[in-house]
């Protein structure tokens, strides 16, 4: 692309981000770029020369525009930025996980993050309740059981025929089978429950909504309950979570209700 290496391209993307954003939607001449980016024309000239040399920008019929390669690079750069922003936002909670590879970058790119705090300790849990409230099918993995979840699942099963496949840790399943026994025995149609010995402090849900969309979600648990929930409808996030759920399900044992 004209730059010495990927590192140089990344530095240029960061340095000239205003110009790349301005050119992303439509071509522009230098005076338009100067006005749009609120910089001097001499700055525009230097920026355009650097971006042309790197193969990110060229002159088209209607002004300066991103090259095909430039558009692909900028798209990837924005995805990277969004992922880094989301990871930094939940860094406090990610650091509580026993392994760094439990959640891939795909779950953060374009994801929606909800965190509990001292003023709204149930905020993240409510996000999961909202997910289930419009679900036609849920496949999930959970190291814990919460009354709000059980009630919401039960209501959807009874009123909307929610199809459910859930993998619980042994301890969580014991809690479900004792404290919430009446719920799980009320109507087992369409409900499949599995037991696995142990799970990391991470809940996973793949939700098929009534409107036909599919959403991937993960929640991080501490001793105070679920602290952060990330939701994502991107194909990459959905594909990862589907594969992850199937892996846990293969290791688990189906429990007869």
HELIX and SHEET records of a PDB file:
HELIX    1   1 UNK A    6  UNK A   15  1                                  10    
HELIX    2   2 UNK A   17  UNK A   25  1                                   9    
HELIX    3   3 UNK A   30  UNK A   37  1                                   8    
HELIX    4   4 UNK A   41  UNK A   53  1                                  13    
HELIX    5   5 UNK A   68  UNK A   89  1                                  22    
HELIX    6   6 UNK A   91  UNK A   94  1                                   4    
HELIX    7   7 UNK A  100  UNK A  102  5                                   3    
HELIX    8   8 UNK A  105  UNK A  107  5                                   3    
HELIX    9   9 UNK A  123  UNK A  133  1                                  11    
HELIX   10  10 UNK A  147  UNK A  160  1                                  14    
HELIX   11  11 UNK A  170  UNK A  179  1                                  10    
HELIX   12  12 UNK A  181  UNK A  186  1                                   6    
HELIX   13  13 UNK A  235  UNK A  251  1                                  17    
SHEET    1   A 2 UNK A  57  UNK A  60  0                                        
SHEET    2   A 2 UNK A  63  UNK A  66 -1                                        
SHEET    1   B 8 UNK A 112  UNK A 115  0                                        
SHEET    2   B 8 UNK A 225  UNK A 232 -1                                        
SHEET    3   B 8 UNK A 214  UNK A 222 -1                                        
SHEET    4   B 8 UNK A 202  UNK A 209 -1                                        
SHEET    5   B 8 UNK A 135  UNK A 142 -1                                        
SHEET    6   B 8 UNK A 163  UNK A 169  1                                        
SHEET    7   B 8 UNK A 191  UNK A 196  1                                        
SHEET    8   B 8 UNK A 253  UNK A 255 -1                                        
END                                                                             
